[in-house]
Amino acid sequence: MKASRLAAAAAVAGSAVLVLCSPAFAHVSVQPEGTAAKGGYAVVNFRVPNERDNASTTKLEVNFPADAPLSSVMPQKVDGWKITVIKSKLAKPLEVHGRQISEAVSKVTWTAEDKGIEPGFVQQFPVSLGALPENADQMVFKAIQTYSNKEVVRWIEVQKEGAEEPENPAPVLALSAAADDHAHGSSAAASSGKSDDAEPATATTEASDSSDGTDTTARVLGVVGIVVGAAGVAYGVLAGRRRTTEAS
């Protein structure tokens, strides 16, 4: 009875979690593959679930923030979808690797060439982008989702601090702290094995550990042998005395 009650309670709790989480999973969102560090490059996935039971998603438009233009935006091909990239002139050119960039991607559109995202399915649209802003904790991408029945859902509402989540929140990409170049360089050098001292030091440590283990084992076996030998001698003496007593 207790087991069945626990199982029932777990089932109810699980269904409650699914019910509570389902609205969040229904939103158009953006997530990085790994981390999206400030000032670095990353591959992100725009995740688009189909919220309708009687229509397919046939188009996704993602607008890139004008206040944080990116010098590189390269969408990856997705089977069954046509990709359109639109660039806009920048009010202030970007300097990247010693050259001036006067325009940046302002919008990427994916248009279904077949059925699109059917009811009950979700699709991811990967994009490689950078360099990510160094003075921001997040990037907001306003998105527009179009269905086969001509319905349009605008995921453009910006989450305000301390307020409840809006009905149609815009996808937000959280940016992690910038990578430590010095630490990265040190770890890269260590892993590449370019240092002449790295491998011998490791080998010496392993040999030392192995030697210590062998010495310890030998010492333990020696002590055990001494104890066993002493016990045998004591047993022999006692046995001899016992025989002498019986004979007398």
C-alpha positions in Angstrom: 0.0 0.0 0.0 2.8 2.4 0.9 4.6 1.7 -2.3 1.5 2.3 -4.4 0.7 5.5 -2.6 4.3 6.7 -3.1 4.1 5.8 -6.8 0.8 7.7 -7.2 2.2 10.8 -5.4 5.3 10.7 -7.7 3.0 10.5 -10.7 1.0 13.5 -9.6 4.1 15.5 -8.8 5.6 14.6 -12.2 2.5 15.7 -14.1 2.4 18.9 -12.1 6.0 19.7 -13.1 5.1 19.1 -16.7 2.1 21.3 -16.5 4.1 24.1 -14.9 7.0 23.8 -17.3 5.0 23.4 -20.5 4.4 27.2 -21.1 8.2 27.8 -20.9 9.0 25.0 -23.4 6.4 26.5 -25.8 8.3 29.8 -26.2 10.7 30.5 -29.0 14.1 30.5 -27.2 17.8 30.7 -27.9 20.5 28.6 -26.3 24.3 28.3 -26.9 26.1 25.1 -27.7 28.4 25.1 -24.7 29.0 28.7 -23.5 28.6 32.1 -25.0 31.4 34.2 -23.4 31.6 37.9 -23.6 33.9 39.0 -26.5 34.0 35.5 -27.9 32.3 33.5 -30.6 29.6 30.9 -30.2 27.1 28.7 -32.0 23.6 29.2 -30.8 20.3 27.4 -31.5 17.0 29.2 -32.0 14.5 26.6 -30.7 11.0 26.8 -32.2 8.2 24.6 -30.9 4.9 24.3 -32.6 2.1 25.5 -30.3 -0.8 24.8 -32.6 -2.7 21.6 -33.2 -4.1 22.5 -36.6 -1.3 24.4 -38.3 2.4 24.2 -39.0 5.1 26.8 -38.4 6.3 27.9 -41.9 8.5 30.9 -41.1 10.8 32.2 -38.4 12.2 35.8 -38.4 15.0 36.7 -35.9 16.0 40.3 -35.5 19.5 41.0 -34.2 19.9 43.8 -31.7 21.0 47.1 -33.3 22.7 48.3 -30.2 25.1 45.3 -30.2 25.9 44.6 -33.9 27.8 41.4 -34.6 30.6 41.4 -37.2 30.0 37.7 -38.0 26.6 36.0 -38.3 26.6 32.7 -40.3 23.4 30.5 -40.2 23.9 26.8 -40.8 21.8 25.0 -43.4 18.7 23.3 -42.3 17.1 20.7 -44.5 13.7 21.9 -45.9 14.2 25.6 -45.1 15.3 28.6 -47.2 17.5 31.0 -45.3 17.5 34.8 -46.0 20.1 37.1 -44.4 19.6 40.8 -44.4 22.3 43.4 -43.6 21.9 47.0 -42.5 24.2 50.0 -42.5 25.8 50.7 -39.2 25.7 54.2 -37.6 29.2 53.6 -36.3 31.5 51.2 -38.2 33.1 48.2 -36.4 36.8 47.6 -36.4 37.5 43.9 -36.7 41.1 42.5 -37.1 42.3 45.9 -38.3 39.5 46.5 -40.9 36.4 48.6 -40.8 32.9 47.0 -41.1 30.2 49.4 -42.2 27.3 46.9 -42.2 26.1 44.0 -40.0 23.3 41.4 -40.1 20.1 42.8 -38.8 17.7 39.9 -39.6 17.8 36.2 -40.5 14.7 34.5 -41.9 14.0 30.8 -42.2 11.1 29.9 -44.6 9.8 26.4 -45.0 10.1 24.8 -48.4 7.9 21.8 -47.4 5.6 21.2 -44.5 7.6 23.2 -41.9 7.3 22.4 -38.2 4.2 20.2 -37.8 2.1 20.0 -34.7 3.8 18.2 -31.9 7.3 18.9 -33.2 10.1 21.3 -32.5 12.9 22.6 -34.8 16.3 24.1 -34.0 18.0 26.7 -36.2 21.8 26.9 -35.5 23.7 30.1 -36.1 27.4 30.9 -35.6 27.9 34.4 -34.3 30.4 36.8 -32.8 32.2 38.7 -31.5 29.7 38.9 -28.6 29.5 42.2 -26.8 32.0 42.6 -23.9 29.9 45.0 -21.8 26.6 43.2 -21.6 25.2 40.3 -19.7 22.7 39.2 -22.3 21.4 39.7 -25.8 17.8 40.0 -26.8 16.6 38.7 -30.1 13.1 39.6 -31.1 11.5 36.8 -33.1 8.3 36.4 -35.3 6.7 33.0 -35.8 4.3 32.5 -38.7 1.9 29.5 -39.1 0.5 27.9 -42.2 -2.9 29.4 -41.3 -1.4 32.9 -41.6 -1.4 33.4 -37.8 1.6 35.4 -36.6 3.1 35.3 -33.1 5.5 38.1 -32.1 8.0 37.0 -29.5 9.2 40.5 -28.9 8.3 41.4 -25.2 11.4 42.2 -23.1 11.5 40.7 -19.6 11.5 43.5 -17.0 13.4 43.0 -13.8 11.2 42.0 -10.9 8.1 41.6 -13.2 6.3 38.4 -14.2 7.3 36.8 -17.4 5.4 38.4 -20.3 3.0 36.4 -22.5 5.3 36.5 -25.5 8.9 36.9 -24.3 11.7 37.6 -26.7 14.5 35.0 -26.8 17.4 36.0 -24.5 20.9 34.8 -24.8 22.8 34.9 -21.5 26.5 35.8 -21.8 29.1 34.3 -19.5 32.2 36.0 -18.2 35.0 36.5 -20.7 37.5 33.7 -21.0 40.9 34.2 -19.3 43.4 34.3 -22.2 46.4 33.7 -19.9 44.8 30.7 -18.2 43.6 29.4 -21.5 47.1 29.7 -23.0 48.7 27.9 -20.1 46.2 25.0 -20.2 46.6 24.8 -23.9 50.4 24.6 -23.7 50.1 21.9 -21.0 47.6 19.8 -23.0 49.6 20.2 -26.3 52.7 18.7 -24.7 55.0 21.4 -26.2 56.8 21.9 -22.9 59.8 19.6 -22.7 59.4 19.4 -18.9 55.7 18.4 -18.9 55.8 14.8 -19.9 59.0 13.8 -17.9 57.6 15.4 -14.8 54.4 13.4 -15.2 56.4 10.2 -15.8 58.6 10.8 -12.7 55.5 11.4 -10.6 53.9 8.2 -11.8 57.1 6.2 -11.2 57.5 7.7 -7.8 53.9 6.8 -6.9 54.5 3.2 -8.2 57.8 2.9 -6.3 56.2 4.1 -3.1 53.3 1.6 -3.5 55.8 -1.3 -4.2 57.9 -0.4 -1.1 54.8 -0.2 1.1 53.5 -3.6 -0.1 56.9 -5.2 0.5 57.1 -3.8 4.0 53.6 -5.1 4.8 54.4 -8.5 3.4 57.7 -8.6 5.4 55.9 -7.8 8.7 53.2 -10.3 8.0 55.9 -13.0 7.3 57.7 -12.2 10.6 54.4 -12.4 12.5 53.5 -15.7 10.9 57.0 -17.1 11.5 56.9 -16.1 15.2 53.5 -17.7 15.6 54.9 -20.9 14.1 57.9 -20.9 16.4 55.6 -20.3 19.4 53.3 -23.1 18.4 56.2 -25.5 18.0 57.6 -24.7 21.5 54.2 -25.2 23.1 53.6 -28.4 21.2 57.0 -29.7 22.4 56.3 -28.8 26.0 52.9 -30.5 25.8 54.5 -33.7 24.5 57.1 -33.7 27.2 54.4 -33.3 29.9 52.4 -36.1 28.5 55.4 -38.4 28.3 56.3 -37.7 32.0 
